[in-house]
Amino acid sequence: MSTKSSSVTFSVLDLASIVEGSTPAVSLRNTLDLAQHAEKWGYHRFWLAEHHNMPGIASSATSVVIGHVAAGTSTIRVGSGGIMLLNHAPLVIAEQFGTLESLFPGRIDLGLGRAPGSDQAASRVLRRGLAAGGEDFPELLSELRSYFNPEAGTSNNIVRAIPGEGLNVPIWLLGSSGFSAQLAAQLGLPFAFASHFAPDYLMPALELYRSNFRPSAALDKPHVMVGIGITAADTEPVAKWLATSQQQAFLNMIRGRFGQLPPPVDSMDGLWSPHEEAALRRQFGYAVVGDKTQVRDRLQAVIEQTGADELIIASQIYDHQARLRSYEIIAEVRQELLAN
């Protein structure tokens, strides 16, 4: 085992999935239960993502859910993976995360993305139009940072974020292409790449980030987090069976149907066309499905390939107990890497 493998921290990305036949209330209770287990198992962060108009995801009010999770845990860092800044006034996000940091000091992360996190209809309602296409993200980011640190930003000192001003809320840039990688490098911010849904751009984005990185007050050297989907179980056949829930969900998405997370099926044969199957296999190029040994070997290879400082794990599994077991197995893998 390499020294690099043993130094990588593991974190959780929870989509607060609403499974078929269930409700958002159950999903949010399960989210807190997962966070409490993740804290016990030694995970470093627990992040939630902003999505809108999606019947299968309960974390649309992301800041509220972060507060729910932070209040029910005590040591694990809690944050956004991410807040879609184009949907919000920067002042509101500064106030929300300033409030969270005031309530849970030293435990809050603010991960930011420039995607809509929704379809066009929801984006139009959120933004009162579709004029912004992401080009003004750097300007919005600068305004947001100025509310936390007025002296270093572009604030006119007339409008202040209270709570927020003077607080140290770590800001991460999230991305699935080169745009945020380059911006994070220029600003000296940590960068998280969503390889669980954009695997082809992972290595180019990391190279762009590292080669252009400029040290800053926030960070003296590049810091990379790699998002990866993992379905782990005690046996490979069970893991493959559990993974069919996420495969069905993605198949429905590329067909333009958004619903709740479906239960596993014995086989995907007959559910997808050869073209769709190929698309899914490309999409899940970095996904890990298997038992503990398979997960350990694959994660070690990913760490060595990417040089990641952190892995953030997304496990969309229909049964909550099976999802807990998946994250427990991954935590056991982490301990094996540390021991070696």
C-alpha positions in Angstrom: 0.0 0.0 0.0 1.3 3.4 -0.9 1.8 6.2 1.6 -0.5 8.3 -0.5 -3.3 5.7 -0.1 -2.9 5.8 3.7 -3.1 9.6 3.9 -6.3 10.1 1.9 -9.4 11.2 3.9 -12.8 9.7 3.1 -16.1 11.7 3.2 -19.8 11.2 2.3 -21.9 12.8 -0.4 -25.5 12.1 0.5 -28.2 12.9 -2.1 -31.0 12.3 0.4 -32.6 9.9 -2.0 -36.3 9.3 -1.7 -36.9 5.7 -2.6 -40.0 4.4 -4.3 -42.9 4.0 -1.8 -41.3 6.3 0.8 -41.4 10.0 1.7 -39.0 13.0 2.1 -39.5 12.8 5.9 -38.2 9.2 5.9 -35.3 10.2 3.6 -34.3 13.1 5.9 -34.4 10.8 8.9 -32.2 8.3 7.1 -29.8 11.1 6.1 -29.2 12.0 9.8 -28.9 8.3 10.7 -26.2 7.9 8.0 -24.4 11.0 9.2 -24.3 9.7 12.7 -22.9 6.4 11.5 -20.4 8.1 9.3 -19.2 10.2 12.2 -18.7 7.0 14.3 -16.9 5.3 11.4 -14.4 8.1 11.0 -15.6 9.9 7.8 -14.2 13.4 7.6 -17.1 15.4 6.0 -20.8 14.9 5.2 -22.0 16.9 2.3 -25.4 17.4 0.7 -26.3 18.7 -2.7 -28.8 21.2 -4.0 -31.3 19.8 -6.5 -34.7 21.1 -7.5 -37.8 19.7 -9.1 -36.5 16.1 -8.6 -39.0 13.7 -7.0 -36.2 11.5 -5.8 -34.1 14.0 -3.9 -35.0 15.6 -0.6 -32.1 18.1 -0.1 -33.5 21.0 -2.1 -33.4 23.3 0.9 -29.7 22.4 1.4 -28.8 24.8 4.1 -31.7 23.6 6.2 -30.7 20.0 5.8 -27.1 20.9 6.7 -28.4 22.4 10.0 -30.4 19.3 10.6 -27.4 17.0 10.2 -25.0 19.3 12.1 -27.4 19.5 15.0 -27.6 15.7 15.2 -23.8 15.1 15.1 -20.9 16.5 17.0 -17.5 16.2 15.2 -18.0 15.5 11.5 -17.8 18.5 9.2 -21.0 19.2 7.4 -21.5 21.2 4.2 -22.7 21.5 0.7 -21.6 19.6 -2.3 -22.8 21.9 -3.5 -24.8 25.1 -3.3 -25.7 26.2 -6.9 -24.7 29.9 -6.6 -26.4 31.0 -9.8 -29.8 30.2 -8.1 -29.2 32.6 -5.1 -28.2 36.1 -4.1 -24.7 35.8 -2.7 -25.8 37.8 0.4 -28.4 35.1 1.3 -25.8 32.3 1.0 -23.3 34.3 3.1 -26.0 34.8 5.8 -27.1 31.2 5.7 -23.7 29.8 6.0 -22.7 32.5 8.5 -25.6 31.3 10.6 -24.6 27.7 10.3 -20.9 28.5 11.2 -22.2 30.5 14.2 -24.3 27.6 15.4 -21.7 24.9 14.6 -18.3 26.6 14.7 -15.4 25.0 12.9 -17.6 22.3 11.2 -19.2 24.0 8.2 -18.0 23.8 4.6 -19.4 25.8 1.6 -19.0 23.9 -1.6 -20.2 25.9 -4.7 -21.2 24.8 -8.1 -22.2 26.8 -11.2 -24.7 24.3 -12.7 -28.4 24.8 -12.1 -29.0 21.7 -10.1 -32.4 21.5 -11.9 -34.2 21.5 -15.2 -34.9 24.6 -17.2 -38.4 25.0 -15.8 -37.1 25.0 -12.2 -34.2 27.3 -13.1 -36.6 29.8 -14.6 -38.6 29.9 -11.4 -35.5 30.1 -9.2 -33.8 32.8 -11.2 -36.9 34.6 -12.6 -35.4 34.0 -16.0 -32.6 32.2 -17.8 -30.4 35.1 -18.7 -27.5 33.8 -16.6 -25.7 30.8 -18.1 -22.8 30.6 -15.6 -20.6 33.3 -17.1 -21.2 35.5 -14.1 -20.2 32.8 -11.6 -16.8 34.4 -10.9 -18.5 37.7 -10.1 -21.0 36.1 -7.8 -18.3 34.2 -6.1 -16.3 37.4 -5.5 -19.3 39.1 -4.0 -20.0 36.1 -1.8 -16.4 36.0 -0.5 -16.5 39.8 0.2 -19.4 39.3 2.7 -17.2 37.0 4.8 -14.1 39.2 4.4 -15.0 42.8 3.3 -11.5 44.0 3.4 -10.3 41.5 0.8 -13.3 41.6 -1.5 -15.4 44.0 -3.5 -18.0 44.9 -0.9 -19.1 48.5 -0.7 -19.4 48.1 3.1 -23.0 49.3 2.9 -24.6 45.8 2.9 -23.1 43.4 5.4 -23.8 39.7 6.1 -24.7 39.3 9.7 -24.0 36.5 10.7 -21.2 35.8 8.2 -18.8 38.8 8.3 -15.5 37.8 9.7 -16.2 34.1 9.9 -14.0 31.5 8.4 -16.3 29.3 6.3 -14.1 27.2 3.9 -15.2 27.7 0.3 -14.7 24.8 -2.2 -15.3 25.0 -5.9 -17.1 22.0 -7.4 -16.9 21.1 -11.1 -17.3 18.5 -13.8 -15.3 20.4 -16.4 -12.3 22.7 -16.7 -14.1 26.0 -15.8 -14.2 25.6 -12.0 -10.9 23.8 -12.0 -9.2 26.8 -13.5 -11.1 29.3 -11.4 -10.2 27.3 -8.2 -6.6 27.3 -9.2 -6.5 31.1 -9.9 -8.1 31.8 -6.5 -6.1 29.3 -4.5 -9.2 27.3 -3.4 -9.7 23.6 -2.9 -11.3 21.8 -5.8 -13.8 18.9 -5.9 -14.4 17.0 -9.1 -17.6 15.1 -9.8 -16.1 12.0 -11.4 -19.2 10.0 -10.5 -21.0 11.8 -13.4 -18.3 13.2 -15.6 -15.5 10.6 -15.6 -14.0 11.5 -19.0 -13.0 15.0 -17.8 -11.5 14.0 -14.4 -7.8 13.8 -15.3 -7.7 16.9 -17.6 -9.5 19.0 -14.9 -7.1 17.9 -12.2 -4.1 18.7 -14.4 -5.5 22.1 -15.2 -6.1 22.8 -11.5 -2.7 21.7 -10.3 -0.7 23.3 -13.1 -2.4 26.7 -12.7 -2.7 26.7 -8.9 -1.7 30.0 -7.1 -1.2 29.8 -3.3 -3.6 32.0 -1.3 -4.5 32.8 2.2 -7.0 30.0 2.1 -4.6 27.3 0.7 -0.9 27.1 0.2 -0.9 24.1 -2.2 -3.5 22.3 -4.4 -6.1 20.2 -2.6 -8.2 17.8 -4.6 -11.3 15.9 -3.7 -12.6 13.3 -6.1 -16.2 12.2 -6.0 -16.8 8.6 -6.7 -19.8 6.3 -6.6 -19.5 3.1 -4.6 -21.8 0.2 -4.0 -20.2 -2.2 -1.5 -21.6 -5.3 0.0 -20.4 -8.5 1.7 -20.4 -10.3 -1.6 -20.0 -9.2 -5.2 -23.4 -10.6 -6.4 -25.2 -8.6 -3.7 -23.3 -5.4 -4.6 -24.1 -5.8 -8.3 -27.8 -6.4 -7.4 -27.9 -3.3 -5.2 -26.2 -1.2 -7.9 -29.2 -1.8 -10.3 -31.2 0.8 -8.4 -28.8 3.6 -9.5 -28.5 2.2 -13.0 -32.3 2.3 -13.3 -32.4 5.8 -12.0 -29.8 7.0 -14.5 -31.5 5.1 -17.3 -34.8 7.0 -16.4 -32.9 10.3 -16.4 -31.4 9.9 -19.9 -34.9 9.1 -21.0 -36.2 12.3 -19.5 -38.1 10.7 -16.7 -37.3 11.8 -13.1 -38.7 9.7 -10.3 -37.9 8.1 -7.0 -35.0 5.6 -6.5 -36.3 2.2 -7.6 -35.7 -1.1 -5.9 -33.0 -3.4 -7.3 -33.8 -5.9 -10.1 -32.2 -9.2 -10.8 -31.0 -8.2 -14.2 -30.9 -5.0 -16.3 -31.3 -7.1 -19.5 -34.4 -6.1 -21.3 -34.5 -2.8 -19.4 -31.9 -1.0 -21.5 -30.9 -1.0 -25.2 -27.3 -1.7 -26.2 -26.8 2.0 -26.8 -28.1 2.9 -23.3 -26.1 0.2 -21.7 -22.9 1.6 -23.3 -23.9 5.1 -22.1 -24.3 3.9 -18.6 -21.0 2.0 -18.5 -19.2 5.2 -19.7 -21.1 7.2 -17.1 -20.1 4.9 -14.3 -16.5 4.6 -15.5 -15.1 5.4 -12.0 -17.9 3.7 -10.1 -16.9 0.8 -7.7 -19.2 -2.1 -7.3 -18.1 -5.2 -5.3 -17.0 -6.7 -2.0 -14.4 -5.3 0.4 -11.4 -6.6 -1.5 -12.7 -5.3 -4.8 -13.5 -1.9 -3.3 -10.0 -1.7 -1.7 -8.2 -2.6 -4.9 -10.2 -0.2 -7.0 -9.9 2.7 -4.6 -6.1 2.2 -4.3 -5.9 2.4 -8.1 -8.0 5.5 -8.2 -6.0 7.2 -5.5 -2.7 6.4 -7.3 -4.1 7.5 -10.6 -5.5 10.8 -9.5 -3.3 11.7 -6.5 -6.5 12.7 -4.7 -6.2 14.2 -1.2 -9.8 13.2 -0.4 -12.4 10.9 -1.7 -16.1 11.8 -1.3 -18.3 8.8 -1.6 -21.9 8.7 -3.1 -23.8 5.5 -2.5 -27.4 5.5 -4.0 -28.8 2.3 -2.5 -32.5 1.5 -2.1 -32.4 -0.2 1.3 -31.2 2.0 4.1 -29.6 -0.8 6.0 -27.7 -1.9 2.9 -26.6 1.6 2.4 -25.2 1.8 5.9 -23.4 -1.5 5.3 -21.9 -0.1 2.1 -20.4 2.9 4.0 -19.3 0.6 6.8 -17.4 -1.6 4.4 -15.8 1.5 2.8 -14.7 2.7 6.3 -13.2 -0.7 6.9 -11.2 -0.3 3.6 -10.0 3.1 4.8 -8.8 1.5 8.1 -6.9 -1.2 6.1 -5.2 1.5 4.0 -4.2 3.3 7.2 -2.9 0.1 8.8 -0.7 -0.7 5.9 
